Amino acid sequence: MITNLPVGTTPAELGVNISTNAIYVPNRDDDNVSVIGGLTNTVITTIPVGNNPNGAGVNPLTNRIYITNQDDNTVSVIDGVTQAVISVIPVGARPFSIGVNP
């Protein structure tokens, strides 16, 4: 079934955890990430992250999600079980996208 779901302002590059059917959508202008349950097609939580989040990378083996924050030059690491930021990693200027190779 195809459906539209309301998420935050200016949704960006999403990431999908194929192990949990969770979809992570960075919302650039709201500085958060919407988490969608892929089986229910509902937003299950919203997670605050850094400034201007854009890219999402998912490691389905560790259930860790990596979100690039362009305006504060960081990557937020989310625990897919608790749906909370567990670490913030400083990186170079204006990180845009991220790839994860489990």
SULMO-V198250 format. One record per residue. PHI is phi in whole degrees, 0 to 359 (* if undefined). PSI is psi in degrees with one decimal (none if undefined). D_LAST is the distance of its C-alpha to the last C-alpha in Angstrom with 2 decimals. Layout:
PHI_PSI_D_LAST ; PHI_PSI_D_LAST
//
This chain:
*_136.3_29.45 ; 263_133.4_29.15 ; 212_160.6_29.85 ; 253_135.4_29.92 ; 239_136.6_28.68 ; 284_127.0_29.97 ; 236_-160.8_27.44 ; 283_-172.4_28.24 ; 280_132.8_29.92 ; 57_66.1_28.29 ; 297_145.5_24.96 ; 240_-151.7_22.34 ; 292_119.5_18.94 ; 269_162.6_17.28 ; 233_145.9_13.78 ; 238_129.6_13.29 ; 267_106.3_11.49 ; 290_-16.3_11.97 ; 279_-31.9_12.11 ; 245_-5.3_14.89 ; 61_28.7_16.45 ; 264_138.9_16.59 ; 243_128.3_17.13 ; 249_119.8_17.16 ; 241_106.8_19.97 ; 292_133.8_20.88 ; 251_101.5_24.70 ; 302_-46.1_25.85 ; 274_-6.4_29.44 ; 253_-7.2_28.95 ; 57_44.7_26.30 ; 209_176.0_24.30 ; 233_126.0_21.57 ; 274_135.2_22.69 ; 250_121.4_20.63 ; 253_132.6_21.62 ; 280_113.3_21.55 ; 294_-23.8_20.71 ; 278_-29.2_22.98 ; 255_-11.6_25.89 ; 53_47.0_25.62 ; 228_151.1_26.63 ; 282_119.2_25.59 ; 265_-23.8_24.85 ; 193_166.6_24.67 ; 232_130.4_24.71 ; 246_122.8_23.00 ; 291_137.6_24.72 ; 226_-160.1_22.69 ; 285_-170.3_23.92 ; 279_125.9_26.29 ; 62_59.5_25.58 ; 293_140.6_21.96 ; 228_-52.4_20.68 ; 256_149.8_16.98 ; 229_126.9_14.28 ; 238_138.4_10.50 ; 237_133.9_8.65 ; 254_103.8_5.62 ; 291_-18.7_7.15 ; 283_-37.9_6.38 ; 259_-9.2_8.13 ; 58_42.1_10.13 ; 249_141.5_10.28 ; 239_134.8_11.59 ; 244_123.2_12.49 ; 242_122.4_15.92 ; 280_134.2_17.78 ; 245_103.4_21.45 ; 295_-39.3_23.61 ; 272_-10.1_26.89 ; 239_12.0_26.01 ; 55_48.3_23.43 ; 223_168.0_20.74 ; 236_123.1_17.32 ; 273_134.1_17.60 ; 254_122.5_14.92 ; 252_135.5_15.55 ; 276_121.4_15.20 ; 289_-14.5_14.77 ; 277_-50.6_17.30 ; 274_-15.3_20.01 ; 55_44.8_19.31 ; 226_151.9_20.42 ; 288_125.7_19.51 ; 253_-12.7_18.76 ; 195_152.8_18.61 ; 232_123.7_19.64 ; 252_122.1_18.58 ; 290_137.3_21.25 ; 224_-172.5_20.26 ; 290_-177.9_22.49 ; 294_131.4_24.87 ; 53_58.3_24.05 ; 299_136.0_20.26 ; 249_-62.8_19.91 ; 242_166.7_16.52 ; 212_143.2_12.95 ; 238_146.8_9.79 ; 232_130.8_6.17 ; 243_98.5_3.83 ; 294_none_0.00
//
